[in-house]
Amino acid sequence: MALWIEVSPEELDEIKRRKNAIEARFRDIEGLERTLKALRMRLLREKKERLEKKLNEMEEHYRELVEFEERARKDREFMLNLRRELSLENRELRERLGGGDEDNRLGKREVAEGHL
């Protein structure tokens, strides 16, 4: 069974300096168990850090999504109010122009095409 361990250049230099002590530890079963526990703890810490980073990213994306949703709701309200105001303004303009399209003998299609 192959075991891959990633180490930084500084850690590799330290391992080279302590090679004899490390080899003795590997010959000793208790030392091997301590080494495995240390490696397991290191792996768990790294995994925890990656998960925390991912969680922070997800929380940030969620906040952005909530902000976007709120902006979209406000924009929709604004557009509905604008549409309502334009509708009222159009009604008032039609009334001022003589009661609408019927009085001018123009249908909606002619008004839409610009035959005023």
NUBAKE-692282 format. One record per residue: residue in one letter; residue number from 1; x negated, y, z negated of N, C-alpha, C in turn. Coordinates in Angstrom, 1 decimal. Example, Ala and Ser with C-alpha at 12.3 -4.5 7.8 and 13.67 -1.06 7.14 Angstrom:
2
- A; 1; -13.2; -5.7; -7.8; -12.3; -4.5; -7.8; -13.2; -3.3; -7.8;
- S; 2; -12.8; -2.2; -7.1; -13.7; -1.1; -7.1; -12.9; 0.0; -7.9;
This chain:
116
- M; 1; -0.8; -1.2; 0.0; 0.0; 0.0; 0.0; -0.9; 1.2; 0.0;
- A; 2; -0.6; 2.1; 0.9; -1.4; 3.4; 1.0; -0.7; 4.5; 0.2;
- L; 3; -1.6; 5.3; -0.4; -1.1; 6.4; -1.2; -1.7; 7.6; -0.7;
- W; 4; -0.9; 8.6; -0.3; -1.5; 9.9; 0.2; -1.2; 11.0; -0.9;
- I; 5; -2.3; 11.7; -1.2; -2.2; 12.8; -2.1; -2.8; 14.0; -1.5;
- E; 6; -2.0; 15.1; -1.4; -2.5; 16.3; -0.9; -3.2; 17.1; -2.0;
- V; 7; -4.4; 17.6; -1.7; -5.1; 18.4; -2.7; -5.6; 19.7; -2.0;
- S; 8; -5.8; 20.7; -2.7; -6.3; 22.0; -2.2; -7.8; 21.8; -2.1;
- P; 9; -8.5; 22.7; -1.3; -9.9; 22.6; -1.2; -10.6; 22.8; -2.6;
- E; 10; -10.1; 23.6; -3.4; -10.7; 23.8; -4.8; -10.6; 22.5; -5.6;
- E; 11; -9.4; 21.8; -5.4; -9.2; 20.5; -6.1; -10.1; 19.5; -5.6;
- L; 12; -10.3; 19.5; -4.3; -11.3; 18.5; -3.7; -12.7; 18.7; -4.2;
- D; 13; -13.1; 20.0; -4.3; -14.4; 20.3; -4.8; -14.6; 19.7; -6.3;
- E; 14; -13.5; 19.9; -7.1; -13.5; 19.5; -8.5; -13.5; 17.9; -8.5;
- I; 15; -12.8; 17.3; -7.6; -12.8; 15.8; -7.6; -14.2; 15.3; -7.2;
- K; 16; -14.9; 16.0; -6.2; -16.2; 15.5; -5.9; -17.2; 15.7; -7.0;
- R; 17; -17.1; 16.8; -7.8; -18.0; 17.0; -8.9; -17.7; 16.0; -10.0;
- R; 18; -16.5; 15.6; -10.2; -16.1; 14.6; -11.3; -15.9; 13.2; -10.8;
- K; 19; -16.6; 12.9; -9.7; -16.4; 11.6; -9.0; -16.6; 10.4; -10.0;
- N; 20; -17.7; 10.4; -10.7; -18.0; 9.3; -11.6; -17.0; 9.1; -12.7;
- A; 21; -16.5; 10.2; -13.2; -15.5; 10.2; -14.3; -14.2; 9.7; -13.7;
- I; 22; -13.9; 10.1; -12.5; -12.6; 9.7; -11.9; -12.7; 8.2; -11.6;
- E; 23; -13.8; 7.7; -11.1; -13.9; 6.3; -10.8; -13.8; 5.4; -12.0;
- A; 24; -14.4; 5.9; -13.1; -14.3; 5.2; -14.4; -12.8; 5.2; -14.8;
- R; 25; -12.2; 6.2; -14.7; -10.7; 6.3; -15.1; -9.9; 5.3; -14.2;
- F; 26; -10.2; 5.2; -13.0; -9.5; 4.3; -12.1; -9.8; 2.8; -12.5;
- R; 27; -10.9; 2.6; -13.0; -11.2; 1.2; -13.5; -10.5; 0.9; -14.8;
- D; 28; -10.2; 1.9; -15.5; -9.5; 1.7; -16.8; -8.0; 1.7; -16.5;
- I; 29; -7.3; 0.7; -16.9; -5.8; 0.7; -16.6; -5.1; 1.8; -17.3;
- E; 30; -5.5; 2.1; -18.5; -4.8; 3.2; -19.2; -5.1; 4.5; -18.5;
- G; 31; -6.3; 4.7; -18.1; -6.6; 5.9; -17.3; -5.8; 6.0; -16.0;
- L; 32; -5.7; 4.8; -15.4; -4.8; 4.8; -14.2; -3.4; 5.2; -14.5;
- E; 33; -2.9; 4.6; -15.6; -1.5; 5.0; -16.0; -1.4; 6.5; -16.2;
- R; 34; -2.4; 7.0; -17.0; -2.3; 8.5; -17.2; -2.4; 9.3; -15.9;
- T; 35; -3.2; 8.8; -15.0; -3.4; 9.5; -13.7; -2.1; 9.4; -12.9;
- L; 36; -1.4; 8.3; -12.9; -0.2; 8.1; -12.2; 0.9; 9.0; -12.9;
- K; 37; 0.9; 9.1; -14.2; 1.9; 10.0; -14.9; 1.6; 11.4; -14.5;
- A; 38; 0.4; 11.8; -14.5; 0.0; 13.2; -14.1; 0.4; 13.5; -12.7;
- L; 39; 0.2; 12.5; -11.8; 0.6; 12.7; -10.4; 2.1; 12.8; -10.2;
- R; 40; 2.8; 11.9; -11.0; 4.3; 11.9; -10.9; 4.8; 13.3; -11.4;
- M; 41; 4.2; 13.8; -12.5; 4.7; 15.1; -13.0; 4.4; 16.2; -12.0;
- R; 42; 3.2; 16.1; -11.4; 2.9; 17.1; -10.4; 3.9; 17.0; -9.2;
- L; 43; 4.2; 15.8; -8.8; 5.2; 15.7; -7.7; 6.6; 16.2; -8.1;
- L; 44; 7.0; 15.9; -9.3; 8.3; 16.4; -9.8; 8.3; 17.9; -9.9;
- R; 45; 7.2; 18.5; -10.4; 7.1; 20.0; -10.5; 7.2; 20.6; -9.1;
- E; 46; 6.5; 20.0; -8.1; 6.6; 20.5; -6.7; 8.0; 20.4; -6.2;
- K; 47; 8.6; 19.2; -6.4; 10.0; 19.0; -5.9; 10.9; 20.0; -6.6;
- K; 48; 10.8; 20.2; -7.9; 11.6; 21.2; -8.6; 11.4; 22.6; -8.0;
- E; 49; 10.2; 23.0; -7.7; 9.9; 24.3; -7.1; 10.6; 24.4; -5.8;
- R; 50; 10.5; 23.4; -4.9; 11.1; 23.4; -3.6; 12.6; 23.6; -3.8;
- L; 51; 13.2; 22.8; -4.7; 14.7; 22.9; -4.9; 15.1; 24.2; -5.4;
- E; 52; 14.3; 24.8; -6.3; 14.6; 26.1; -6.8; 14.6; 27.2; -5.7;
- K; 53; 13.6; 27.1; -4.9; 13.4; 28.0; -3.7; 14.6; 27.8; -2.8;
- K; 54; 15.0; 26.6; -2.5; 16.2; 26.3; -1.6; 17.5; 26.9; -2.3;
- L; 55; 17.6; 26.7; -3.6; 18.8; 27.2; -4.3; 18.8; 28.7; -4.2;
- N; 56; 17.7; 29.4; -4.4; 17.7; 30.8; -4.3; 18.1; 31.3; -2.9;
- E; 57; 17.6; 30.6; -1.9; 17.9; 31.0; -0.5; 19.4; 30.8; -0.3;
- M; 58; 20.0; 29.7; -0.8; 21.4; 29.4; -0.6; 22.2; 30.5; -1.4;
- E; 59; 21.8; 30.9; -2.6; 22.5; 31.9; -3.3; 22.5; 33.2; -2.6;
- E; 60; 21.4; 33.6; -2.0; 21.2; 34.8; -1.2; 22.1; 34.8; 0.0;
- H; 61; 22.2; 33.6; 0.7; 23.0; 33.5; 1.9; 24.5; 33.6; 1.5;
- Y; 62; 24.9; 33.0; 0.3; 26.2; 33.1; -0.2; 26.6; 34.5; -0.5;
- R; 63; 25.7; 35.3; -1.1; 26.0; 36.7; -1.4; 26.2; 37.5; -0.2;
- E; 64; 25.3; 37.2; 0.8; 25.5; 37.9; 2.1; 26.8; 37.6; 2.8;
- L; 65; 27.2; 36.3; 2.7; 28.5; 35.9; 3.3; 29.7; 36.6; 2.6;
- V; 66; 29.6; 36.6; 1.2; 30.7; 37.3; 0.5; 30.7; 38.8; 0.9;
- E; 67; 29.6; 39.4; 1.0; 29.5; 40.8; 1.4; 30.1; 41.0; 2.8;
- F; 68; 29.7; 40.1; 3.7; 30.3; 40.2; 5.1; 31.8; 40.0; 5.1;
- E; 69; 32.3; 39.1; 4.3; 33.7; 38.8; 4.2; 34.4; 40.0; 3.7;
- E; 70; 33.9; 40.7; 2.7; 34.5; 41.9; 2.1; 34.5; 43.0; 3.2;
- R; 71; 33.3; 43.2; 3.9; 33.3; 44.2; 4.9; 34.3; 43.9; 6.0;
- A; 72; 34.5; 42.7; 6.4; 35.4; 42.3; 7.4; 36.8; 42.6; 7.0;
- R; 73; 37.2; 42.3; 5.7; 38.5; 42.6; 5.2; 38.8; 44.1; 5.2;
- K; 74; 37.8; 44.9; 4.8; 37.9; 46.3; 4.8; 38.1; 46.9; 6.2;
- D; 75; 37.3; 46.3; 7.2; 37.4; 46.7; 8.6; 38.8; 46.4; 9.1;
- R; 76; 39.3; 45.2; 8.8; 40.6; 44.8; 9.3; 41.7; 45.8; 8.7;
- E; 77; 41.6; 46.1; 7.4; 42.5; 47.0; 6.9; 42.4; 48.4; 7.6;
- F; 78; 41.2; 48.8; 7.8; 41.0; 50.1; 8.5; 41.7; 50.1; 9.9;
- M; 79; 41.4; 49.0; 10.6; 41.9; 48.9; 12.0; 43.5; 48.8; 12.0;
- L; 80; 44.1; 48.1; 11.0; 45.5; 48.0; 10.9; 46.1; 49.4; 10.6;
- N; 81; 45.4; 50.1; 9.7; 45.9; 51.5; 9.4; 45.8; 52.4; 10.7;
- L; 82; 44.6; 52.3; 11.4; 44.4; 53.1; 12.6; 45.5; 52.7; 13.6;
- R; 83; 45.8; 51.5; 13.8; 46.8; 51.0; 14.8; 48.2; 51.6; 14.4;
- R; 84; 48.5; 51.6; 13.1; 49.7; 52.1; 12.6; 49.8; 53.6; 12.9;
- E; 85; 48.7; 54.3; 12.6; 48.7; 55.8; 12.8; 48.9; 56.1; 14.3;
- L; 86; 48.2; 55.3; 15.2; 48.3; 55.5; 16.6; 49.7; 55.3; 17.1;
- S; 87; 50.3; 54.2; 16.5; 51.7; 53.9; 16.9; 52.6; 55.1; 16.6;
- L; 88; 52.5; 55.6; 15.3; 53.3; 56.7; 14.9; 53.0; 57.9; 15.8;
- E; 89; 51.8; 58.2; 16.1; 51.4; 59.3; 16.9; 52.0; 59.2; 18.3;
- N; 90; 51.9; 58.0; 18.9; 52.5; 57.7; 20.2; 54.0; 57.9; 20.2;
- R; 91; 54.7; 57.4; 19.1; 56.1; 57.6; 19.0; 56.5; 59.1; 19.0;
- E; 92; 55.7; 59.9; 18.2; 56.0; 61.3; 18.1; 55.7; 62.0; 19.5;
- L; 93; 54.7; 61.6; 20.2; 54.4; 62.2; 21.5; 55.5; 61.9; 22.5;
- R; 94; 56.0; 60.6; 22.5; 57.1; 60.2; 23.4; 58.4; 61.1; 23.1;
- E; 95; 58.6; 61.3; 21.8; 59.8; 62.1; 21.4; 59.7; 63.5; 21.9;
- R; 96; 58.4; 64.1; 21.7; 58.2; 65.4; 22.2; 58.3; 65.6; 23.7;
- L; 97; 58.0; 64.5; 24.4; 58.0; 64.5; 25.9; 59.4; 64.3; 26.4;
- G; 98; 60.3; 64.1; 25.6; 61.7; 64.0; 26.1; 62.4; 62.7; 25.8;
- G; 99; 62.0; 62.0; 24.7; 62.7; 60.9; 24.3; 62.2; 59.6; 24.9;
- G; 100; 61.1; 59.5; 25.5; 60.5; 58.3; 25.9; 60.5; 58.1; 27.4;
- D; 101; 60.2; 56.9; 27.9; 60.1; 56.6; 29.3; 61.4; 56.7; 30.1;
- E; 102; 62.5; 56.4; 29.4; 63.8; 56.3; 30.1; 64.2; 57.6; 30.6;
- D; 103; 64.0; 58.7; 29.9; 64.4; 60.0; 30.3; 63.6; 60.5; 31.5;
- N; 104; 62.4; 60.0; 31.7; 61.5; 60.4; 32.8; 61.7; 59.5; 34.0;
- R; 105; 62.5; 58.5; 33.8; 62.8; 57.5; 34.9; 61.5; 56.8; 35.2;
- L; 106; 60.6; 56.6; 34.3; 59.4; 55.9; 34.5; 59.4; 54.6; 33.6;
- G; 107; 59.1; 53.5; 34.1; 59.1; 52.3; 33.4; 57.7; 52.2; 32.6;
- K; 108; 57.6; 51.2; 31.8; 56.4; 51.0; 31.1; 55.2; 50.7; 32.0;
- R; 109; 55.5; 50.0; 33.1; 54.4; 49.7; 34.0; 53.9; 50.9; 34.7;
- E; 110; 54.8; 51.9; 35.1; 54.3; 53.1; 35.7; 53.5; 53.9; 34.7;
- V; 111; 54.0; 54.0; 33.5; 53.2; 54.7; 32.5; 51.9; 54.1; 32.3;
- A; 112; 51.8; 52.8; 32.2; 50.5; 52.1; 32.0; 49.6; 52.3; 33.2;
- E; 113; 50.1; 52.5; 34.4; 49.3; 52.7; 35.6; 48.9; 54.1; 35.8;
- G; 114; 49.5; 55.0; 34.9; 49.1; 56.4; 35.0; 49.9; 57.3; 35.9;
- H; 115; 51.2; 56.9; 36.3; 52.0; 57.7; 37.2; 52.9; 58.6; 36.4;
- L; 116; 52.3; 59.6; 35.8; 53.0; 60.6; 35.0; 53.4; 61.8; 35.8;
